[in-house]
Amino acid sequence: MVMRRLLTLLPAMCLLGALAACGTQTPPETPPVPEIPEVPAPEIPADPDGGCAVYDCGEIEIALPAEHLDQLIVDTDFPDAEDSWRPLMSVYERASVEAAEAQWGGGEGFGFLFGFLAMDRAGYERLLCEDGSGIEVFAADGERYYAYTYPTDVQFCRPGGQLDTESADWRNWEALNGMGLTVRADVVERNGLTPRTAGEFFAAPFTWEGDHAYLEYRPYYAADGGGKTVYTLVLSRPARQGEGGVWCVERWYNEYGNQYIWFPDSGMAAADYFAQIQKACDAGEHPELLTPVGAAEAFVKEYFGRETAEGSFAEADGAPEALMERNGRLRQMALDLMADRAS
């Protein structure tokens, strides 16, 4: 039954994939899933009130149901993690890891169920620039953002590599996967976090309040004078409004109406970075950033690695609303089809 549903969902999944492929860009690389520890994590005393094993992950506590601990490998040791992007816990199904080790000599890449990580504002902005696969921001505490991580493919493994979706093992695997959402909800309540999603950011029309400008950008104009492919750049003044304020590209739309967010890859929060740029500009540096076209040229060179020419840019009236609406309709059609086929 499960495989039959997967086959019926295939057309809708292909449609969503095609829409995403229309605007494919190379996002910043997501940190890999940590290596599976060779030995189980040390036993943690159970929470007598909730029947949970509570892990002190430094910034927050994470509780796992004690009844499932013997089925899990829990990794909380990430010595090389950056402070701006710090994994807190990765949880694996022990049976899948052991089956992969027995069959292929290593369990890495198998058995991953879910995990948690913390990030600062710079890490959060970095995430907003990515495609978001396998990671979902769910809470914040004023200084840090917390994300739930999950596999983007099936990491279940048993001897012989067989996948029997009618087996007790598979039903148990599904139950362990579902446990992650329960643990996530408990993390919010247990640590007094504020629920938060990246959707709140994308619901806003702009990254920065104040002055805005729109430019059409023809990416191949400098090479061959062609103007058929047109992107739309959205520019803002992130540090100071009015005369003398620097401009930046905050997001752009490709020729299909797909939106891409941009923050500078500076290792610091964008607000702090642009405050420094504004100060330097006041001292006579970066004069090109005082105009939308100059800021657009700097963005294109950094982001796309392309040179521009006179004629590469032209003023635009706004975002490509018609293309965005068309994409929205197509995506909703695909989601409706998936929901209908799955019911």
C-alpha positions as CSV (number, residue, x, y, z in Angstrom):
1,M,0.0,0.0,0.0
2,V,2.8,2.4,0.9
3,M,4.7,1.8,-2.3
4,R,1.5,2.1,-4.4
5,R,0.9,5.5,-2.8
6,L,4.4,6.6,-3.6
7,L,3.8,5.7,-7.2
8,T,0.6,7.7,-7.4
9,L,2.3,10.7,-5.9
10,L,5.1,10.6,-8.4
11,P,3.5,13.0,-11.0
12,A,2.9,15.7,-8.4
13,M,6.4,15.3,-7.0
14,C,7.9,15.7,-10.4
15,L,5.9,18.9,-11.0
16,L,7.2,20.3,-7.7
17,G,10.7,19.3,-8.7
18,A,10.4,20.9,-12.1
19,L,9.3,24.2,-10.5
20,A,12.3,24.1,-8.2
21,A,14.6,23.2,-11.0
22,C,13.5,26.3,-12.9
23,G,15.3,28.5,-10.5
24,T,18.2,26.3,-9.3
25,Q,21.1,28.1,-7.8
26,T,24.0,26.7,-5.7
27,P,23.1,27.6,-2.1
28,P,25.7,27.7,0.8
29,E,26.6,24.2,1.8
30,T,24.7,22.8,4.7
31,P,26.8,21.3,7.4
32,P,26.9,17.4,7.1
33,V,25.2,15.1,9.5
34,P,27.8,14.4,12.2
35,E,29.5,11.0,12.2
36,I,27.8,8.4,14.2
37,P,29.6,7.7,17.5
38,E,31.3,4.3,17.8
39,V,29.8,3.8,21.3
40,P,26.3,4.7,22.6
41,A,26.0,8.0,24.4
42,P,26.2,7.6,28.2
43,E,23.0,6.7,29.9
44,I,21.1,9.8,31.2
45,P,19.0,9.7,34.3
46,A,15.3,9.5,33.4
47,D,12.9,12.4,34.3
48,P,10.8,10.8,37.1
49,D,7.8,13.0,36.2
50,G,7.8,12.4,32.4
51,G,9.5,9.0,31.9
52,C,12.1,10.7,29.8
53,A,15.9,10.8,29.5
54,V,16.9,14.4,29.7
55,Y,20.1,15.5,27.9
56,D,21.8,18.8,28.9
57,C,22.8,20.1,25.5
58,G,24.5,23.3,26.9
59,E,22.0,25.8,25.6
60,I,18.8,23.8,26.1
61,E,17.6,20.5,27.5
62,I,16.3,17.8,25.2
63,A,14.2,14.9,26.6
64,L,13.8,11.6,24.8
65,P,11.3,8.9,25.9
66,A,13.2,6.5,28.1
67,E,11.3,3.5,26.8
68,H,12.9,4.0,23.4
69,L,16.6,4.6,24.4
70,D,17.7,1.0,23.8
71,Q,16.7,1.5,20.1
72,L,18.6,4.7,19.7
73,I,22.1,6.1,19.2
74,V,22.2,9.6,20.5
75,D,25.0,11.9,19.6
76,T,25.5,15.1,21.5
77,D,29.2,15.6,21.0
78,F,30.1,18.1,18.2
79,P,33.6,19.5,19.1
80,D,34.2,21.1,15.8
81,A,30.9,23.0,15.5
82,E,30.9,26.7,14.9
83,D,29.1,28.9,17.5
84,S,26.9,30.4,14.7
85,W,25.7,27.0,13.6
86,R,25.9,24.4,16.5
87,P,24.3,21.0,16.3
88,L,22.9,20.0,19.7
89,M,21.7,16.4,19.1
90,S,21.4,13.8,16.4
91,V,19.3,10.7,16.9
92,Y,19.7,7.5,15.0
93,E,17.9,4.1,15.0
94,R,20.4,1.6,16.3
95,A,19.1,-1.3,14.2
96,S,19.7,0.5,10.9
97,V,23.1,1.7,11.9
98,E,24.2,-1.8,12.9
99,A,22.7,-3.4,9.8
100,A,24.6,-1.0,7.6
101,E,27.8,-1.6,9.5
102,A,27.4,-5.3,9.1
103,Q,26.7,-5.1,5.4
104,W,28.9,-2.3,4.2
105,G,31.4,-1.8,7.0
106,G,30.0,1.5,8.1
107,G,26.8,3.0,9.4
108,E,27.2,6.6,8.4
109,G,24.4,7.8,6.3
110,F,21.9,5.3,7.7
111,G,19.4,5.4,10.6
112,F,19.2,9.1,11.0
113,L,15.8,10.0,12.6
114,F,16.0,13.6,13.7
115,G,18.1,16.2,15.4
116,F,18.4,19.7,16.8
117,L,20.7,22.6,16.2
118,A,21.1,26.2,17.5
119,M,22.2,29.2,15.4
120,D,22.8,32.9,16.0
121,R,21.4,35.6,13.7
122,A,24.2,35.1,11.2
123,G,23.5,31.4,11.0
124,Y,19.8,32.0,10.7
125,E,20.3,34.5,7.8
126,R,22.6,31.9,6.1
127,L,19.8,29.3,6.4
128,L,17.3,31.8,4.8
129,C,19.6,31.9,1.7
130,E,19.5,28.1,1.4
131,D,16.8,25.8,0.0
132,G,15.9,24.6,3.5
133,S,16.0,20.9,2.7
134,G,16.0,18.8,5.9
135,I,15.9,21.7,8.4
136,E,13.1,23.7,9.9
137,V,13.4,26.6,12.3
138,F,10.8,26.1,15.1
139,A,11.8,28.4,18.0
140,A,13.9,31.2,19.3
141,D,14.9,32.7,22.7
142,G,15.9,36.2,21.8
143,E,19.5,35.5,21.0
144,R,19.5,32.0,19.3
145,Y,17.3,30.3,16.8
146,Y,16.6,26.6,17.1
147,A,16.0,24.2,14.2
148,Y,14.7,20.7,13.8
149,T,16.7,18.5,11.3
150,Y,15.3,15.4,9.6
151,P,16.4,13.1,6.7
152,T,15.3,14.0,3.2
153,D,15.3,10.3,2.1
154,V,14.6,7.0,3.7
155,Q,17.5,5.9,5.9
156,F,16.0,2.7,7.1
157,C,18.3,-0.4,6.7
158,R,18.0,-4.1,7.5
159,P,20.2,-7.1,6.5
160,G,20.1,-7.7,2.8
161,G,19.0,-4.2,2.1
162,Q,15.3,-5.2,1.9
163,L,12.6,-2.6,2.5
164,D,9.4,-4.3,3.7
165,T,6.8,-1.6,4.5
166,E,4.5,-4.2,6.0
167,S,7.0,-5.5,8.5
168,A,7.0,-4.8,12.3
169,D,10.4,-3.3,11.9
170,W,9.1,-0.7,9.4
171,R,6.1,0.2,11.7
172,N,8.6,0.7,14.5
173,W,10.8,2.9,12.3
174,E,7.8,5.1,11.4
175,A,6.9,5.4,15.1
176,L,10.5,6.5,16.0
177,N,10.4,9.0,13.2
178,G,7.1,10.4,14.5
179,M,8.6,10.7,18.0
180,G,10.8,13.6,16.7
181,L,7.8,16.0,16.5
182,T,6.8,15.1,20.0
183,V,10.3,15.8,21.3
184,R,10.4,19.1,19.4
185,A,7.2,20.3,21.0
186,D,8.6,19.3,24.4
187,V,11.8,21.3,23.7
188,V,9.8,24.5,23.3
189,E,7.8,24.0,26.5
190,R,10.6,22.6,28.6
191,N,13.0,25.4,27.8
192,G,10.5,28.3,27.7
193,L,11.3,29.1,24.0
194,T,9.2,31.2,21.7
195,P,7.7,29.4,18.7
196,R,9.2,30.8,15.5
197,T,9.3,29.8,11.9
198,A,11.2,31.0,8.8
199,G,7.7,31.5,7.3
200,E,7.4,34.7,9.3
201,F,10.4,36.1,7.4
202,F,9.1,35.1,4.0
203,A,5.7,36.5,4.7
204,A,7.2,40.1,4.9
205,P,7.5,41.9,1.5
206,F,11.0,43.2,2.3
207,T,14.0,42.3,4.4
208,W,14.7,45.9,5.3
209,E,12.2,48.7,6.0
210,G,12.5,52.1,4.3
211,D,13.6,53.0,0.8
212,H,13.4,50.3,-2.0
213,A,14.2,50.1,-5.7
214,Y,13.7,47.5,-8.4
215,L,16.0,46.8,-11.3
216,E,15.7,44.4,-14.2
217,Y,19.0,42.5,-14.8
218,R,19.8,40.8,-18.0
219,P,22.5,38.3,-17.0
220,Y,23.8,37.5,-20.6
221,Y,23.8,41.1,-21.9
222,A,27.5,41.6,-21.2
223,A,28.4,38.5,-23.1
224,D,26.2,38.7,-26.2
225,G,23.8,41.6,-25.8
226,G,21.0,39.2,-25.4
227,G,18.0,40.4,-23.3
228,K,15.6,37.4,-23.4
229,T,16.5,36.3,-19.8
230,V,15.5,38.9,-17.3
231,Y,15.9,38.8,-13.5
232,T,14.4,41.3,-11.1
233,L,16.6,42.6,-8.3
234,V,15.0,44.2,-5.1
235,L,17.3,46.7,-3.4
236,S,17.0,48.4,0.0
237,R,18.9,50.8,2.2
238,P,19.8,48.5,5.1
239,A,21.7,51.0,7.4
240,R,20.5,54.5,6.7
241,Q,17.6,56.0,4.8
242,G,17.8,58.9,2.5
243,E,20.8,60.6,0.8
244,G,24.1,59.0,1.7
245,G,22.6,55.6,2.7
246,V,24.2,52.6,1.1
247,W,22.1,50.3,-1.1
248,C,22.1,46.5,-1.2
249,V,20.3,43.7,-3.1
250,E,18.1,42.0,-0.5
251,R,16.4,39.4,-2.8
252,W,16.0,38.6,-6.5
253,Y,13.6,36.8,-8.8
254,N,14.6,34.7,-11.7
255,E,12.9,34.6,-15.1
256,Y,10.3,32.2,-13.7
257,G,9.3,34.3,-10.7
258,N,11.2,32.2,-8.1
259,Q,12.4,34.3,-5.2
260,Y,15.9,34.1,-3.7
261,I,17.0,35.8,-0.5
262,W,20.5,37.2,-0.1
263,F,22.5,38.2,2.9
264,P,26.2,38.9,2.7
265,D,28.5,35.9,3.6
266,S,30.4,37.9,6.2
267,G,30.3,35.7,9.3
268,M,28.2,38.3,11.1
269,A,24.6,39.5,11.3
270,A,23.7,41.5,8.2
271,A,22.7,44.5,10.3
272,D,26.1,44.7,11.9
273,Y,27.9,44.1,8.5
274,F,26.0,46.9,6.8
275,A,26.6,49.3,9.7
276,Q,30.3,48.8,9.1
277,I,29.9,49.3,5.4
278,Q,27.9,52.5,6.0
279,K,30.6,53.8,8.2
280,A,33.3,53.0,5.6
281,C,31.2,54.6,2.9
282,D,30.8,57.8,5.0
283,A,34.6,57.9,5.1
284,G,34.8,57.8,1.3
285,E,35.0,54.0,0.6
286,H,32.6,52.0,-1.5
287,P,31.1,54.9,-3.4
288,E,29.5,52.5,-5.9
289,L,27.1,51.4,-3.1
290,L,25.5,54.9,-3.0
291,T,23.3,54.1,-6.1
292,P,21.0,51.1,-6.8
293,V,22.9,50.3,-10.1
294,G,26.3,50.4,-8.4
295,A,25.0,48.1,-5.6
296,A,23.5,45.8,-8.2
297,E,26.8,45.6,-10.1
298,A,28.6,44.7,-6.9
299,F,26.0,42.0,-6.1
300,V,26.2,40.4,-9.6
301,K,29.9,40.2,-9.5
302,E,29.9,38.6,-6.0
303,Y,26.9,36.4,-6.3
304,F,26.9,35.3,-9.9
305,G,30.6,35.9,-10.7
306,R,29.7,37.9,-13.8
307,E,30.8,41.1,-15.3
308,T,28.1,43.7,-16.3
309,A,27.9,46.2,-19.1
310,E,25.9,49.3,-20.0
311,G,22.5,47.9,-20.7
312,S,22.6,45.1,-18.2
313,F,20.3,47.0,-15.9
314,A,17.0,48.9,-16.3
315,E,14.5,50.3,-13.9
316,A,11.6,48.0,-13.0
317,D,8.1,48.8,-11.7
318,G,8.2,46.1,-9.0
319,A,8.4,42.4,-8.4
320,P,7.3,40.0,-11.3
321,E,3.8,39.5,-9.8
322,A,2.4,37.7,-12.7
323,L,5.2,35.1,-12.7
324,M,4.9,34.7,-8.9
325,E,1.2,34.2,-9.1
326,R,1.6,31.6,-11.9
327,N,4.2,29.7,-9.8
328,G,1.9,29.9,-6.8
329,R,-1.0,28.3,-8.7
330,L,1.2,25.5,-10.1
331,R,2.6,24.7,-6.7
332,Q,-0.9,24.6,-5.2
333,M,-2.0,22.4,-8.0
334,A,0.8,20.0,-7.3
335,L,0.2,20.0,-3.5
336,D,-3.6,19.4,-4.1
337,L,-2.7,16.5,-6.3
338,M,-0.4,15.0,-3.8
339,A,-3.0,15.4,-1.0
340,D,-5.7,13.9,-3.2
341,R,-3.6,10.9,-4.3
342,A,-2.5,10.3,-0.7
343,S,-6.0,10.2,0.7
